[in-house]
Amino acid sequence: MHTTRILGEAATTLRVGQGGGLDRGISVPYGAHVFASVTSVVLVGVQPVPLRVEVHAGGGPKNILQIVGLPDTAVREAKQRVTSALVASGLGPPRGYVVVNLSPADVPKAGSAYDLPIALGLLSAFRRLSASTRHVVALGELALDGTIRSARGGLGAALIARDQEATSLLLPRQSVNEARLVPGADPVGVSSLAEAVAFLEGDHIPDPVEPAAVARIPAPDFSAIRGQQDVRRGLEIAAAGGHHVLMSGSPGSGKTLMASCLPGILPELEGEEALEAALAWAAAGRQRPDPSLPPFRAPHHSATMAALIGGGSGVPVPGEVTMAHRGVLFLDELGEFPPTILDALRQPLESGSVTVARKGASVRFPASFQLVAATNPCPCGFYEDRLVGCSCTPAIKARYQRRFSGPLLDRIDLRLEVSRLDVEDLDGPPGETSASMRARVLAARKRQTDRGALNASLGRDDLARLPSAPEVADIMRSESVAARLSARGWLRVLRVARTIADLEESDLVIGDHVEEALRLRERPHE
C-alpha cells in the first residue's frame, strides 16, 4: 500500500533531475503533493479583479499539466510556452501530475498574460524558488526561449498589487510605464523568466525602466476658425458643462474642424479620471499616448455595433463609447450611421455606461463621454444653403431626417446650425484662440467641481437647490409647449442654463440664461 504525503507550501523534499534538471525535469517524490500560488489579474469589464494562480503538483508515473478555470485557447496553450521557457532557462520541465487553477474559476480567462505567474507558481511548488510567491503579483507572456513579452493588464496588475500590498510586482518591461500611473505601485520590469527568478531570490536587481516620453499631439486651435461666432459660443458652453452637441450645416462649413478643436479647451484629466480612462483603453488592449489629455474618438460611419458599443465573441471587449470615457466621442456624417447603431447610443448617453451581454457573460463598461455629432441637413447637403440649391425631393429629405430618432435627439442638449461662411469671414482675421476660451471653460468647471458635480450630471433635485431668479419658472412654463420639451428636455435646458450662468460667473440663473439655452436646443431647419 502506498501512503500519500502532503507537503504543502513549506515542503523542502523534492527530486531534481540529473544534469541540472534538463533530462528528468523538476518533480516531487512519488505520491507526495505540493501547493503554491501567485497573484495575477483578470479584467471584468474594465475593472481589475485579483486572480490566484494556484498550482497543485503530485508525484506520479505520468507527466500531466492541466490548466482549469475557464481558460481560452491562448491560456491553454500556456502549457507549451511555459514548459519550453522552463527548459530554455535551465530549470527543466515539470514532472508528475500538475493542475493549475485560475481562480475565480467562474470568470472567463483570455490571452497569454498568465504565462509568467504560471511558471513562477510551478517553480515555487517544486521548490526551485526559495522565496515565497504567495504575495507576488506577476503578469507577462513567455517566449519559447524564456524571454518575457508584453501582455495586456499591466495597469490592472498595478492596482491589484497596490490594494493587496504585494511584496513584488513583476511585469514585462514594456508595461512598467503604464503601471506607473497607479500611485503607490512599484513595478519591476523583467525581460526573462531567469531574471524574474533571480530577482525574487535576491540575486539580481533588473535595470530600471526609463520613463517613456509623452508624445503630446495638440488639438487644432480655434483661432483657425473664421466667423461662426454662434457655433463657437455653443461649443464653449458644451465644453464648460459637458453637454452633448449636434452640428448641422452644408459641406465645407467647418463642422469637423470645430469638433476637432474641442479637446483643446477641455480640462486635462487628473487622478481617478485619468486612471478610469487608462483602464478603459487597457481593457481594449490599447495604451493611451498621453493620459492627461481627454480621449477624442472619431469612428467611421462604417463601424459595426460591436466596434462602437462593445462586444465580440467570447469575453466582451470595450467599444468606442468606452474608449471615449471621460472624453469626446465625435460622430462625423451622423446621417450615414445605421439607425440601429445610433439608437444603441441612447443607453450610454443617459446612464454613462453600457452593458454588453454575451452567452455566459454580461459585462458593464463605463461610457461617460461627451457626444459631438456633425451632419448635413439632407443627403445632398445644401438644404437652405444661400448659394447652392438643394436637389433632394421632400420625400428624400424626410427619409433622411427619420434616421435620427426622437429619443436620440432628445438626449442632445445643443443643436447648432453651421452656416456657409461669407467671403468677409473667409478673408477676415483669425478667431479667438483656444487658450482664451479654455480659461473661461476652466473657471466654469471650477465652480461646478466646488459644488460637487458637472452640470451635465445634475438631477432635478440638485438644480432645485441652486438659486435661480423668479422669472426662470415663468419662462420655462410659457416656452416649454412651443419648444415641445419632454421631461428630459426640460431638465437638460435647465442644466445648460446653469452652465451659461457659470460662464458668466453668476451664482443666479436668470431669464436670459434660460432663453439662450432654449434657443440652443432648437432643432436646425425647423
N, C-alpha and C positions, 0 to 999 in steps of 0.2 A: 504494500500500500504506500502511495506517495503522499507526503504531508505538504500542504501549501504553506508558504512563508509570506507574510505581508510585511514588506519592508518600509513602505511609506516614504515621505519626502526626506526623512532623516537617515535613510539607509546608506550604507557605505559598501556593502558587499556586492561586487559586480565582477563580470568577466570581460576583459578586453582582448580582442583577437590578437594573434601574434603579428609581428611586422607593423606595429603602430596602429593596429585596428583596421587595416585595409582589407585583409583577406578574410577574416571571420567577422569583423564588424564589432559593434558595441551591443552588449546584451546583459541580461540579469541571469542569476542561477535558475536552473530548470525548476519550474513550479513556483518561483517567487513572483511577487508583484510589487511594482513601484509606481509612485504617482508624482506628478509635478504640474505646475500651472504657470501661465504667463498671461498678462492682460493685453488686449488689443482693443479695437474699436469697430463697431458696426453702425452705420447710419440708418436711422429710421426716419424717413423723410430727409430733413436736413439736420436732425438732432443726433449728436453722437451718443451712443449707448455703450457702456463697458461690455466687452466681450472677453470671456475667460476661455483661453485655450488650455483645455485640460488634457493631460497625457497620462494614460494608463498603459504600462508595459508589463508583460508577463513572459517569463521564460518558458519556452516550449520547443517542440521539434519543428514547427513550421514558422516561416517568416511572413507575417501578415501585417500590413499597415492600413488601417481603415480611418476615414475621416467622416464623422457624423455631425449632425446639427444643421440640416437643410443647406448643404453646400451646392453651389452651381458647378458647372463643368470646370471652370478655371480653378475653383477651390479644390475639387477632387484631384485635378492634375498636379496639385502641390506635392503629392506623394513622390512623383518622379523628379520634380525640381529639387525638393528638399534632400532626397536620397543622393542625387548627383552632387549637390553642393556640399553635403557632409563628406562624401568621398574625396572630392576635389580639395577640401580644406584639411585633409589628413585626419579626419575624425572617424571615418568608417561608417558604413550603413547600419541602420538599426536592425537588430536581430530579435526574433521571437514574435509574440503576438502583441501588437501595439494598436490602441484605439485613441484617436484624437477627437475630443468632443468640443465643438464650438458652442459655448453657452452664452446667452439663452438659445436653446435648441429650436424654439418655435419661430425664430426670426430668420428669414432667408439671408444667406451669405453669398456674396458675389465678388469676383475679382481675385487678384493674385497678391493682395496685401498681407495675407496671413502666413506667407512662407517663412519669414524671419521668426515670428513668435512660435510657429510650429517647430522649427529647427531648434530654437533655444529651449523649448519645452522638452523635446526629445533628449537633448544633451543634459538637461537638469535631471530628468528621470533616470537616465543611465549614468548619472554622476560623472559626466565628463566636465561638468561645471561645479566647482566647489561653492560658488556664490549662489544664494537662493534667488530664484526668479519670480517668487510669489508677488513681489511689489515692483516688478519691472513692467513697463509699457513699451511695446515694440510694434513696428509696422514696416513692411518692405517686401518687395518681390526678389526672389533669389534667382540668379542666373545659374546655369549648369556648372560654371566654374567657381561658384561661391561668391561672386560679386553681388552687390545689392543694387537693385534698380528702383527707380521712383515708383511710387504707388499712391493711389488715392487715399485720403483720410488723415494726412499729417496734421491738419488743423484740429480735427476732432480728437485725435490721439493726444494732442497737447492739452485740450480741455479736460479729457479724462485723467491725464497724469496730474494736472493741477488739482482737480477736485478730489482725487484719491491720494494725494500727497505721495506719489510714486517715488521710489529711490532713484530710478533711472528712466529716461525716455529716449529710446533708440529709434532713429528714423533714417531713411535714405538722406544723403547729403542734399539732394535736390529739394527735400521737403522741409528743411530746417528753417528757412526764411519765412515760409508760410506759418510754421508753428510759433514763430516769434511774435505773431500778432496777439497771442494769448498772454496777458500779464501774469507773471509768476511762473511760466513754463521755462524749463531749462533743457531744451532738446540737445541731443548729442548726435551728430551726423556721422554715420559709419558707412564705409564703402565696400565692406565684405563681411561674410559670416565670421571669418577668423578674427577680424578686427573687433567685431561685436563681442566675441568670446573673450578676447584679450582685455577689452575694457571692463567687462563685468568681473574678470578675475583680478583687476587692479594692476595688470602688467603693461597697459598701454593707454594713453590718452590721445584720441584722434585729433588731427589738426582742426582748429576752429574753422567754421564756415563763415566766409566774409559776407557781410550784409549785402543783399542784392541792391543794385542801383535802381531807383524807382523811375520808370520812364513816364514822365508826365506829358500827356498829349492834351494841350489846352483846347477848350471848345472854341468855335468861331466867336468873334466878338460882335456884339450888337451894333457897333459902330459901322459895320459893313452894310447894315440895313438902312436904306433911304426911305424917308416917308413912313407910312404905315403906323402913325402915332397911336391910333386906337388899338391896333393889334399889339403893339409893344406894351401899351398900358395893360391890356388883358393878360399878356404873358407874365408881366411883373406881378400882377395880382395873383395869378396862378402859382407862381414860384413862392410868393410870400405865404400863402395859406395851404399849399399842397393840393390845389384844386385840379380837376380834370378839364381838358380843353379840346374843343373841336374847331379847326380852322377850315373854312370853305372859301374857295376862290378859283379863278381861272388859272390855267397853266402859266408858270413863269412869274407869278406874283410874289414869290418869296416864302411860301409856306414851309418848305423843307429847310431852308436856310435858317429861318427864325426858330424852328423847333430844335435844330442842332445847336443854336446859341443858348438855349435854355439852361443846360447844365452849368454854364459859366456864371450864372447868377444864383445858383443854389448853394446852400451852406455845405461845407465839407462834412464827411461822416466822421464821427468820433466814437470811441468807447464801444458800447454794446451795439450801436447801429452799424459801425464798421465791421464788427465781428459777425453780426447777422448776415450782412451782405456777402462777406467772405465765405461763410458756411454755406450759403445758397449756391455760390459758384463752385465750392468744393464738392458739394453733392452732385453737381453736374460734371465733375471731372475737370473743372477749369480753375485756374488761379488768377485772381484779379491783379492786373498790372499795377494799379495804384489804389490801395484800399481806402484812401481818404476821399477819392472822388466818387460822387453818386453814380451808380451804374446808368448807362444810357444804351438801351437795346432797341434796335430797329429791324425787326424781322421782315422778310419779304412777304408779299401777299400770297405767295405760293406755299407758305409754311403750312404744315399739317396740324391737325388738332393736337397730336402728341407733342409736336415741336413747340407749339405755343403754350399749351396748358400744362403739359407734362404727361408722362405715361411710358409707353414702350412695353416690350414683352418682359416677363419675369418681374423683377423688382422695379417699380415705377421710378423714373428719374425726373428731375425738375425740367420745366419748360421755360420759355422766355419770360413768362409772367413772374416766375420765381427769381430768375437771374436779374430781373429789373427791380427786385425788392429793395426798398429804400432809395430808389432812383426813378428813372423815367422810362416808360415804355412808349416808343414812338411808332405809330402805325401810319405809314405813308400810303397814299392811294387807298384810303379806307374802303371806298366803294368796290374795290377789286377783291377784297377778302370775302370768302363764302359767308353767307348769313349765319350758318350754324356755328362757325368759329367765332364770329363777332358776339353772338348771343352767349357763348361759353364764357365771355369776359364778365358777364353780369354778376356771377358769384364773387370772384375776387375783387371787383370794383366795390361791392357792398361790404364784404366781410374782411377784406385784407388777407385772405388765404384761399387756397383751393384744395379740394380733396379729390384725389385720384384713386379710384378703386379698380383693382385687378383681381383675378382669381387667387384667393388665399392672401391677399394683401390690400389694405386700404391705408393710404398714406396722405397726411396733411402737409402741404407745402406752404410756407409764407409767401404772400404775394401782395404786400402793401406798396404799391407803386403809384406813380402819377401818370395817368394816361394823357398823352398828347397825340391827337389824330389830325390828319390832313386829308381833304378830299376835294375833288372837283364838284361843282354844283350839278353836273349832268354828265353823261358819257362823253360828249364832245368837249366839254369843259368850258363853254363860252356862254352859258345861260346868264342873261342880264349883263354881258360884257359891253363896255362902252364902244369898242371898236370892231369887234368880230361878232358876227351874228351867230346865234345858236342854230344848229342843224338838226336838233333832236325833235322828234314829234312829242306831243303831250303824253302819249302812252309810254314812250321810251323813258321820258323824264320821270313819270310816276313810278314805273317799274324800278328805275334806279334808286329813287328815294325810299322805296319799300325795303331795300337791302338793309337799311338802318332801322331796326325795330324801335318802337316807342319805349319799351322798358330800358333799352340800352341808352337811348338819347336822354332819358330822364335821369340817368346817373351822371351825366356830363354837366358840370357846373357852368362853364363858359363856352359860348358858341360865337366865334369871331368870324366876321366876313372880311376876307382879304381881297381888296380891290386892285385892279390894274393900276400901276403907278403912272402918274403924269410925267411928261418929259422934264418938267421943272424939278421933280423929285429925283429922277434918274441922274440928272446932271447937277444935283444940289450937293451941299456939304455932307460930311459923314454924320451919322446919327449919334445919339448919346451912347457912351461906352458901357460895356458890361460892368466895369468896375463901379461906376456911379450907381447903376441900377442895383447891383449886388449889395451895396452899402445900405440902401433902403430896405431891401429884402431881409438882410441880416437883422436890422433894427426891428422890423416887424416880427421876425421869427423869435427874437429875444423876448419880446412882450408875450408871445404865446407860450414859450417854454417857462417863463416866470409864472404863468397861470397854470401850467401843468400839462398842456396838450396842444397839438397842432389844430388849427381851426377846422381843417377838413375832417377831423375825427370827433368834433364836438357833438354831443347829443342835445336833444331838446331841453332837458333839464339844465345842462351846462350853459346853454345860451340864455335860458331864462334867468340864471343867476347873474349874468353880466349886464351892466347898465345900458339902457337904451332910452332915447327920447320918446315922449308920448306919441308923437306923430308916426312913429315906426309901425305901431299896431294898426293905425288907421290906413296907412299906405298899403300895408300887406292885405288888409281886408278888402280894400277897394280895387287893388290891382290883381289879386290872385285869380279872379274869374277871367279877366282879359288876358292874363298871361297863361291861363289854363294850367295852373300849378297843381300838381299832386301833393300829397302829404310829404313825399320825399323831396319834391321840388321846392316846397315851402321851406323846409329845413335847410336845403342847400343854398337858397337865396340868402337866408339869414347868416349862414357861415361866410359867404362871400362878402356880405356887408360888414361883418366883423373884421375881415381881413382888410378891407378898404379903410376902415377906421384905424386899424393898426398901422397901415402905411402912412396915414396922416397923423400918427402919434396921438390919437384921440381915444380916451377911455370910454367915450359915449358914442354909440351908434345913432346917427341922426338920419333924417329923411333922405338927404342927398345920397348917403351911402347905400340905402336900400334901393333907391331909384336907379343908381348906376348898376347895382347887382342885378336888378330886373332887366335892364337893357342888355346886359352882357349875357343873359340867359335866353334872350330871344333867338329863335332859330333863323339863320340866314335865309333870305329869299322867301320869307313868309309874308 
